[in-house]
Structure formats: structure tokens, C-alpha cells
Amino acid sequence: MERRFEREIESLKTSLIKMASVVEDSVASAVQALLKEQKDLAEKVIAGDERVNELELENDNTIVDLLALQQPVASDLRFIIAAQKINNDLERIGDHAVNIAESAQTFAATHEQEPLLEIPKMCDIARGMLKDAIDSFINVDPILAKRVLERDDEIDDLNKKMIRAVIELIKSDMKSLEVGLELTRVSRNLERIGDLTTNIAEEVIFQVQARVVKHHAEDRSDVHKIH
């Protein structure tokens, strides 16, 4: 029974890694579609969301079975709780990738080179955070997870800067209103990807150290202390 439980735990981790890879590709493709105005690529991201939803449901079912039938304790229980939250966060990140892809389609349809302001920089940060969060989960690395937490403020600040820039853009030319609103939408989705990626990093720390760092910025500096 114990060996079967270990196999099921490993299978859940493998499935989550697969889902993370799909979501990471979706974000990367959505960003490329936006920056390069590739409408076809944006369509692939939107169509691919169904696969993310399928993986989320599969993982949910596995998690429910593990909790109900195996009654895990200690580190195994922490892993399953973390996996449940990460599963949900990945699905939501996939949704935000779809939103960005939809905005990419809108920009591509205008046939004009729109000013993206802080968007390219936000794209780089969001993708880097997501990659590091996924790697921290795969390698059970709370130190790398902590680095993700440290970048959250950076993308938040850029989102605020973006909103101010859009306001100035619209003030200078009311014809830019529609473009400005779309840029704000993209910025908000990138900021939310950063938040959800931070959630994943926090769950890695919880899994390894049995410590909750959410909403406790002062505790984040002690992540290197492994318990």
C-alpha cells in the first residue's frame, strides 16, 4: 500500500510538471503573439486552453483520491495541499495567457504599430518568474522560490507605471482611448500572472519548510532556514 501511495504521489508531481510546461508555453506564445503581432499564434493559445482545463480536472481528481483514501500526514500531506493550490494557480495563469492572446489578436487586427510602453519589460519579468517558480517546484528549491517572491514588487510597480503612462497617452490623444484600455488589460493580466506565480513559489516554501509566507513579507527573508 505504501509503495502504491508513493507511485501516486510521484504521478501527481509528474502531471503537475506537465501542466506547468503547457502553461509556460502558453504564456510564452501569448507574449510572442502580442509583441510580434502573430494572430495565428494567438489563436493556438486560445485553442490550447482546453488542454490546461483537462489537466486541472485530472489533477483535482487525483488529489481528492489521495486525501480521501490514503490519509497522508506530515510532508506528504503538505505536498498534496501545495499541489492542490498550484494546480489551481496554473489553470488561472493559463486563463490570463488566453486574455493576453485575445489582446494580441486585437492589436494585430489594427494593422498599426501600437506603443507597448512597459509591456515588453513586464513580459520578460512574468516569464522569468514563472520559469523560476516551476523550476523551484520541480527541484524542491525554496531558495529559488524566494527569488520569485522578491520580483513580485517589481512587476507590481511596472503595472502602476503602465497605468500612469496610459493615462498620459489618452490625455495627449483621445483617439488612443481604445488602445490604452487594451494596454491596461494586458498589463493587468501580466501583473496577475506575477501574483499567481508568487503563489506557486509560496507553496514550494510551505511544502519544504511547513511555513506559510503569504502576506508575511518579513518572513520571506528567512526562507534559507530549512526545517
C-alpha positions as CSV (number, residue, x, y, z in Angstrom):
1,M,0.0,0.0,0.0
2,E,2.8,2.4,0.9
3,R,4.6,1.7,-2.4
4,R,1.4,2.4,-4.3
5,F,0.9,5.7,-2.4
6,E,4.5,6.8,-3.3
7,R,3.8,6.0,-7.0
8,E,0.6,8.0,-6.9
9,I,2.4,11.0,-5.3
10,E,5.1,10.8,-8.0
11,S,2.4,10.5,-10.7
12,L,0.7,13.7,-9.4
13,K,4.0,15.6,-9.4
14,T,4.7,14.4,-13.0
15,S,1.2,15.5,-14.1
16,L,1.7,18.9,-12.4
17,I,5.0,19.4,-14.2
18,K,3.4,18.5,-17.5
19,M,0.6,21.1,-16.8
20,A,3.2,23.7,-15.8
21,S,5.1,23.1,-19.1
22,V,1.9,23.6,-21.1
23,V,1.0,26.8,-19.2
24,E,4.6,28.1,-19.5
25,D,4.4,27.5,-23.3
26,S,1.0,29.3,-23.4
27,V,2.4,32.4,-21.7
28,A,5.4,32.4,-23.9
29,S,3.3,32.1,-27.0
30,A,0.8,34.7,-25.9
31,V,3.6,37.1,-25.2
32,Q,5.2,36.4,-28.6
33,A,1.9,36.8,-30.4
34,L,1.5,40.2,-28.7
35,L,5.0,41.5,-29.3
36,K,5.3,40.2,-32.9
37,E,1.6,40.6,-33.8
38,Q,1.2,37.0,-34.7
39,K,-2.6,36.4,-34.9
40,D,-2.3,32.7,-35.7
41,L,-0.1,32.0,-32.7
42,A,-2.7,33.8,-30.5
43,E,-5.4,31.5,-31.9
44,K,-3.3,28.5,-30.9
45,V,-3.0,29.8,-27.3
46,I,-6.8,30.2,-27.1
47,A,-7.5,26.8,-28.5
48,G,-4.9,25.2,-26.2
49,D,-6.7,26.3,-23.0
50,E,-8.9,23.3,-23.2
51,R,-5.9,21.0,-22.5
52,V,-5.0,23.1,-19.4
53,N,-8.5,22.7,-18.1
54,E,-8.4,18.9,-18.7
55,L,-5.1,18.6,-16.8
56,E,-6.5,20.6,-13.9
57,L,-9.5,18.3,-13.6
58,E,-7.3,15.2,-13.8
59,N,-5.1,16.6,-11.0
60,D,-8.1,17.6,-8.9
61,N,-9.5,14.0,-9.1
62,T,-6.1,12.6,-8.1
63,I,-5.7,14.9,-5.2
64,V,-9.2,14.1,-3.9
65,D,-8.5,10.4,-4.1
66,L,-5.2,10.8,-2.3
67,L,-6.8,12.8,0.5
68,A,-9.8,10.6,0.9
69,L,-8.3,7.2,0.5
70,Q,-4.7,7.5,1.8
71,Q,-5.0,9.9,4.7
72,P,-1.5,11.3,4.2
73,V,0.4,13.0,7.0
74,A,3.4,15.3,7.5
75,S,5.5,16.1,4.4
76,D,3.2,14.0,2.1
77,L,0.2,16.0,3.3
78,R,2.0,19.3,2.8
79,F,2.9,18.3,-0.8
80,I,-0.7,17.4,-1.6
81,I,-2.1,20.6,-0.2
82,A,0.6,22.6,-2.1
83,A,-0.2,20.6,-5.3
84,Q,-3.9,21.4,-5.0
85,K,-3.2,25.1,-4.8
86,I,-0.5,25.1,-7.5
87,N,-2.9,23.2,-9.8
88,N,-5.4,26.0,-9.4
89,D,-2.8,28.7,-9.9
90,L,-1.5,27.1,-13.1
91,E,-5.1,26.9,-14.5
92,R,-5.6,30.6,-13.7
93,I,-2.3,31.6,-15.3
94,G,-3.5,29.7,-18.4
95,D,-6.6,31.9,-18.4
96,H,-4.5,35.1,-18.2
97,A,-2.4,33.8,-21.2
98,V,-5.6,33.4,-23.1
99,N,-6.6,37.0,-22.2
100,I,-3.2,38.3,-23.5
101,A,-3.6,36.2,-26.7
102,E,-7.0,37.9,-27.2
103,S,-5.5,41.3,-26.8
104,A,-2.7,40.2,-29.3
105,Q,-5.5,39.5,-31.8
106,T,-6.9,42.9,-31.2
107,F,-3.6,44.6,-31.8
108,A,-2.9,42.5,-34.9
109,A,-6.2,43.5,-36.4
110,T,-5.4,47.2,-36.2
111,H,-2.5,46.9,-38.7
112,E,-0.8,49.7,-36.8
113,Q,2.3,49.7,-34.7
114,E,1.0,50.4,-31.2
115,P,3.2,51.8,-28.4
116,L,3.5,49.0,-25.9
117,L,5.2,51.2,-23.2
118,E,6.2,49.0,-20.3
119,I,4.6,45.8,-21.6
120,P,7.8,44.2,-23.1
121,K,9.6,44.5,-19.8
122,M,6.6,43.2,-17.9
123,C,6.5,40.2,-20.3
124,D,10.2,39.4,-19.5
125,I,9.7,39.6,-15.8
126,A,6.5,37.5,-15.8
127,R,8.0,34.8,-17.9
128,G,11.2,34.7,-15.8
129,M,9.2,34.5,-12.6
130,L,7.0,31.6,-14.0
131,K,10.1,29.7,-15.1
132,D,11.8,30.0,-11.7
133,A,8.6,29.1,-9.8
134,I,8.2,25.9,-11.9
135,D,11.9,25.1,-11.5
136,S,11.7,25.6,-7.8
137,F,8.7,23.1,-7.7
138,I,10.5,20.5,-9.8
139,N,13.7,20.7,-7.9
140,V,12.1,21.3,-4.4
141,D,14.2,24.5,-4.1
142,P,12.9,27.1,-1.6
143,I,15.9,29.4,-2.3
144,L,14.9,29.8,-5.9
145,A,11.3,30.2,-4.8
146,K,12.4,33.1,-2.6
147,R,13.9,34.8,-5.6
148,V,10.4,34.7,-7.2
149,L,8.9,36.4,-4.2
150,E,11.5,39.1,-4.4
151,R,10.4,40.0,-8.0
152,D,6.7,40.4,-7.3
153,D,7.1,44.1,-6.3
154,E,8.9,44.8,-9.5
155,I,6.1,43.7,-11.7
156,D,3.5,45.4,-9.5
157,D,5.4,48.7,-9.8
158,L,5.6,48.3,-13.5
159,N,1.8,47.8,-13.7
160,K,1.3,51.0,-11.8
161,K,3.8,52.8,-14.0
162,M,1.9,51.4,-17.0
163,I,-1.4,52.7,-15.9
164,R,0.1,56.2,-15.4
165,A,1.6,56.1,-18.9
166,V,-1.7,55.0,-20.4
167,I,-3.5,57.9,-18.7
168,E,-0.9,60.3,-20.2
169,L,-1.2,58.7,-23.6
170,I,-5.0,59.1,-23.6
171,K,-4.7,62.7,-22.3
172,S,-2.5,63.6,-25.2
173,D,-4.7,61.9,-27.8
174,M,-8.3,60.8,-27.1
175,K,-8.1,58.6,-30.2
176,S,-5.8,56.4,-28.2
177,L,-8.5,55.5,-25.7
178,E,-9.3,52.1,-27.1
179,V,-5.6,51.2,-27.4
180,G,-5.0,52.5,-23.9
181,L,-7.7,50.3,-22.4
182,E,-6.3,47.3,-24.2
183,L,-2.8,48.0,-23.0
184,T,-4.1,48.3,-19.4
185,R,-5.8,44.9,-19.9
186,V,-2.6,43.3,-20.9
187,S,-0.7,44.9,-18.1
188,R,-3.2,43.8,-15.6
189,N,-3.1,40.2,-16.9
190,L,0.7,40.2,-16.7
191,E,0.6,41.5,-13.1
192,R,-1.9,38.8,-12.2
193,I,0.4,36.1,-13.7
194,G,3.1,37.6,-11.4
195,D,0.8,37.2,-8.4
196,L,-0.1,33.7,-9.2
197,T,3.5,32.7,-9.9
198,T,4.3,34.2,-6.5
199,N,1.6,31.9,-5.0
200,I,3.3,28.9,-6.5
201,A,6.7,29.9,-5.0
202,E,5.0,30.3,-1.6
203,E,3.5,26.8,-1.9
204,V,7.0,25.4,-2.6
205,I,8.3,27.0,0.6
206,F,5.3,25.7,2.5
207,Q,5.9,22.2,1.1
208,V,9.6,22.1,2.1
209,Q,9.6,24.1,5.3
210,A,6.0,23.9,6.7
211,R,5.9,27.7,6.8
212,V,3.3,30.0,5.4
213,V,4.9,33.1,4.0
214,K,1.8,34.5,2.3
215,H,1.1,38.1,3.4
216,H,4.1,38.0,5.7
217,A,6.8,39.8,3.8
218,E,9.0,40.0,6.9
219,D,9.2,36.1,7.0
220,R,10.4,35.9,3.4
221,S,14.0,36.9,4.4
222,D,14.3,33.7,6.4
223,V,13.5,31.3,3.6
224,H,17.0,29.9,3.6
225,K,16.5,28.4,7.0
226,I,15.4,24.8,6.2
227,H,13.5,23.0,8.9
